[in-house]
């Protein structure tokens, strides 16, 4: 599929563009010449190429998808054609891009036409073998839809991240995207913390939403796989990661599941340069510790389901509250505490602590670890026995947890009070403490 060259110009002939002769300044078209132009126009149509007057070019530059077109200004003698296809503006590059599109089947070609042709995208496509090329379109369709409501610019960031990669690095990266998408599909839905009714729905008397980035958290919760691949793109954009670093990260992502990958990606995205060595050491050691992986625990900080809490009223009714997610700065500080604990005490010691706190709301984890690390330094005598962490947890977690739920309950009552018709809630108790 190539752009056809011709020495004559054929506008799109509609009812508005059918003069008996076209005044081009120096040329008058006869009926025979017009017939020849009609044949040339047919070539353009067959090859998906649009021609236009200079005045019409703006309207044709970005239709649904991207269509190559030729603009010829015939207001003066000797004017040259201008070729354009997305950002590409010379015939060799456009032909090279169309050669790449010829490698796709019709469905894949339709996917690719949603993304603006550019030198960067052309360079990426030319480095891919046919298998990677096919996987690439699937990744775009599933994870980077051009016309999605949220993050519709993320594909441009993806192309920037892939630009400059070697063919082997591209293949490994595209495979990793495919694995992440599959992990998201296989993610287990969380077990409801409260009994469901006969229709399988949760009998919620009132829900308290929290706004985040202009969207309701309940909406954000439904697309956590999208957040995963977007965050992985952010990891690829980090200039501080070498090819060997990315190979290590990709290998662990491919071996994991959705929960583990979510934690690895979030820490890889935010870890400071000074903590990178500890991050990779912990990443390599964590794989030997079974399903209760430290990175599953880390990933709870960006798990929207884990930030939904239920409370039961004294009347036996349930209310729910979407808690605000920690921002990048808060999560980075939490990661730093974990990495410093790893360097000081090792992974086994950390796993013992995680066992004590893993079922607690993720919102209080940073506070618990901060308190723990402070006491380890200031009260070392408390940590000399084999069951020291269990004893510390028994003495300290309840207070932190109680204060957290008191804040949540206060927020629920405040929200209810401000409604046009406030709900009578009575005494609220965290639903986690009930058997379902």
N, C-alpha and C positions, 0 to 999 in steps of 0.2 A: 504494500500500500504506500505509494509515493505521491508527492505533489507533482502534477503534470505541468510542464512548461509549455508556453505558447507565446507567439509574438502578437497575438490579438487579445482583446479583452472582452469578456462576456459578463455583463451584469446579470443578476437574478431577474428574469423577465416576469414581472407581475403586471397587473393592470396599470400600475403607475409607471412602469418602465417599458413601454412598447411604442416608441416614436418611429415614424417611417424612416428617419435617418438620424444618426447620432452625430452631433457636431463635436469633434474632438480637437478642434483647433486647426489641424492640418489634414484630417482624414474624414472622408464621407463614406459611409457603409452602403454598399449596394445590397440588393436582395441575395445575391450569390454569397457575398461576404457574411451576411447575416446568417445564412444557412450553415456556413462553416463554423461560425461562433456557437450556434446551437449544438453542433456536434462536440465542440470543445467543452461546452458547459456540461454535457452528458458525462464526459470523462471526470470532471471535478465531482459530480454527484456520486458517481460510482465509487470514488475514492474518499468519500466523506470530506471533501474539501469545499469550502465556501469562498466565492469571490464577491467582492463588494466595491462600490464606489468609495472614494476617500471619505465622503460625508457619511456613509453608512457604517464605517468600520467600527466605531465605538459601540454601536448597538450589537454588532456581531462578535465582539471580542470575547465575551464570556457568556455563552448560552449555558443551558443545563449540560453539564459535562464540558469538555473542551474540544473544539473542532478547528482543525487547521484552516487558515484562509489566506487568500492573496489579495492585497489592496493595490490597485493600480490607479494612479492619478494621471488622467489623460488630458488635463487642462493645458498642458504644455508639451512640446515636442521633446522626445528623448527621456521622459521620466521613467525610472526603473520601478519594477515591482517591489513591493514590501511583503515579505512572508512573515507570518506570525502563527505560533501555536503555543498558547500559554505564555511562558516567559521566553520561549525560543523564538528567535527572529532571523534565522538564516536557514536556507534550504538544506544544507548538509546535516545540520543538527536535527531539523524537523524530520528529514528522511530517516535519520538514525533512530529517532524516537519511534517513528512509525514501524521501522523494522522490529523494534522490541515489542510493539503491540501485536505484530504478526505472530509472535511466539505464544500468544494467549488464545484460549478458545473464546467464543463470542461472549459467554457470561463473564469470564475474567476480564475481557477487554472493556465491557461495560463498567466493571468496578474501577478499572484504572482510569477511565475517562472522567471520573469524579475528581481526580487529583491533578492539579495544574502541572503541565509539562514544564520541566526546568532542566538546566544543566546538571543540577544536583541529583534529581531523580533519574535522569538518563545515565549518569555515571554509576548509580546504584544498580540499575537494571542490567547494565552491560556486564557487571561482575557476577551475576547470578547464573547458576546452571538452571536447567529447566525445572528440576524438582524444587529448588529453592524459590524460583520464580512463581511456581504454582502455590507454594506455601505462603509466599508473600501476599498474594491477592487474598488468600483466606484470612490472614492476619488483619489486613486492612478492612475487609468486610465485617469481621467479627468484633474487632477491637478499636478501630479508628474510622468509624463511619463519618464521612465528610460533612454530611448535613444533620448530624446529631444535635440535640439541644444543648448539651454540655460538652466543653472541651473540643469544639469543632476545629480548633487550631492545633490540636495535639499531633495530627498527622505531619504537619510541617516540622514540629520538633522531632518527630520520629525520623524523618528524612535527614534532618541535620545530624542526629545522633549516628545514623548509619553511614553518612557521608565520610569517605576516607578509609572505611574499613576494608581489609583485605577480603578476597573471596571466601577464604576459610572462616574468618571472623563473622562475615555476613551470614554464612550458612549456619553457624553455631547460634548466632543471635536470633535469627528467624525461627530456628527450631525451638529455641527457648520460649519465644512468644507463643508458639503453638502449644507447647507443654503447659504454659501458664493458663491459656484459654481452656485447655482440657481439664486442668485442676479445678478451675472455677466451675465448670459444668458438673464435676463430680463432688463438689462441696456438699457436705451433709447439712441439711437444714437444722437449725438449733431446736432442741426439744422445748416445747412451751413450758414455762415455769408455772403456769396456772392452768386449771382444768378448762378444756374447750367444751362448747355446747354441742348439741346433736348435729349442727351444721359444720362442725369443725372450726368454728370461730371463737375467738377469745371474748368472753362476756365482760367487756370493759365499760365501766360506768362513765369514766372520763379519761381522756388522754391529754397530757401536757406536752406540747411540742417545744422544741428548742430550735431556733433558726441558726443556720450555719452557712456562710457564704451566700446568703440570700435565698437559700432553699431549705425546705423542711427536712429535718434529718430522716424522717420516714421515707422520703423520696430518695435521699442519698443511699439509704440502707439497701434499696433494691438493686443497686448496680455496683456492688463491691468488686466484681471482677474487672469492671472498667477502671476503678481506682488502682487495681493491682497492676495492670499493664501500663497505665499512665505513670505510676511510680517507678516501674522498671525502666521506662523511657527516660525518666529523670536520672536514674542511676547511670544509664548509658551516656548521658550528656555530661557527666562529671569528667572533666579533663584530667583529674588526678589518678584515674584508674588506668593501669597499663593493660595490654592484651592478656597478660598472665593473670592479672587480678580479675578481669571479666571472665576468663576461662574458668577460674575457680568458682566465682559466683554462679555462673551458668550451670556448672556441673552439679552444684548443691541444689539449685532450683529444680533441675530436671529429676533429681532423686527424691524430692520431697513431695509434699501435698500442699493444698491451698493454704492451710493455717501456717505451716512452716515457711512457705515462700513469702507470705505476707510479712512475717517478721524479718526474714533475711533482707527483703527489698527495702523495708522501711529503715532498718539500721544502716544498710549500705548507702541509702540515699542521704542520710543525715550525719553519719559518723564523721568526726573531725579528723584532720590529717594526723594529729598526734595519737589518736586512738585506733588508727587503721590496723596496725600490727596486732593489737589485742583482738580486734574484730575478726581478722582472718584466722588467728589462732583459735579463738572460741568457735568459729564456724567450722573449722576442720575437726575439732575435738567433739563438737556437739553431735555429730552424726553417729557416734559410738554409744549413744545413751538412750536408744530406743524411742518409742513414740512420744514420751514426755520431753520433747525437745525444747531447749531454752528459747528457741526462736518462735515456737508456737506461743509461748508465754509473751514474748515481745510483741507479737502480732496482735494481741488483744487490745493494744493501745489504739489500733486503727480498725477495730472491729465494731461496726455500728450496732450489731445485735448485742454485743456485750455491754454497750452503753445504754441499753434500754432496761429500766428497772420497774418492777411491779410492786404495788403496795395493796394490802388488804385492809378494808375498813372494818370497824367493829360491827357493822351491819352485814358483813359477809360479802361485800361488793369489792371489785378490783378497780384500781386506777393505775395508769402507766405514765412514765416520764422518760422522754428522750433526753439524756444528759449531753451537754456540750462535749465535743471531741477535743482532746488536747491538740494545741497547734504544734508546728514544727519545732519551735524553741523548747516547749515543754517536753516533747518526746525526746529531743536530742539530749536534754539534761537527764532524763530517765535512763536512756541508753548509756550515758557516761557513767552513771552510778553502777550499772550492771557490769560494764567493762572494767571499772576499777575494782569491783568486788572479785571479778574473775582473775585479775592480775594478782590481787592480794591473797585470795583464799582458794582459788581453783574452782573448776566447774562442779565437782562433786558437792562441795560446800554450798554452792549456789542452788543446786538442784534440791538439796535438803530444805533450803529456805522457800524455794518455789512450791514445794509440796505443802508447806504450811499456808501459803497465801494464794495459791492458784485459783481457788474457787471464789475469791473475794472480788468485788467490783473493781475493774481495771482503773477506775478513777482514783482509788486510794493507794495504788501500787507504788507510785513515786514517793509518796509520803512515808509508806512503810519502809522502803529501802533506804530512804534518807535517814529515818530514825535509827534503823539497824546499823548503818555505817557509822553514825555518830556514836552510838553506844559501844560499838566494837573498839573505837579509838579511846573513848573516855572511860569506859567501864570494862576493860579487858578481862577482869576476874569473872564476869558473867558467862564467859565463853570458853571455859576450860574443860567442860564435861562433854561427853559424847552426845547428850541430849540437850545441849545448851540452846540450840536454835528453837527446838520445840518449846522449851520453857520460856524463851524470850517471846515467841509468838503468842503463847497463852497469856502472858502478862501484858502485852502491848497492843495486839491487833484489835481487841474488842473496843478499846477506847477510840481508836481512829475510825473504826467502822461505825460506831454509834454516832459520832459527830457527823460523819458523812451522811448517814440516813436522816439525821435530824435536819440537816440543810435541805435534803431532797423533799422531806415531808413539809417543811416550811414553804418551799417553792410551790408545792401542790396546793396547799391551802391558800396561798396568795393568789395563784392563778384562778382557783375556784371563786374566791371572794370577788375578783374583778369581772367575772362573767355577768351577763345581763340577768341570768337566772342561776345564782350560785348553787352548787351541789352541797347537800348535807353529807359530810364524809365521816364524821366522828373520829375515833382514834385509828390511826394508820400504822400498820406494821409491815415490815419488808416481807414480801411473799416468798422469798427464798427460804424462810424459816418454816414454811409449811410443807407438809408432804402432799404430793399430788398424785 
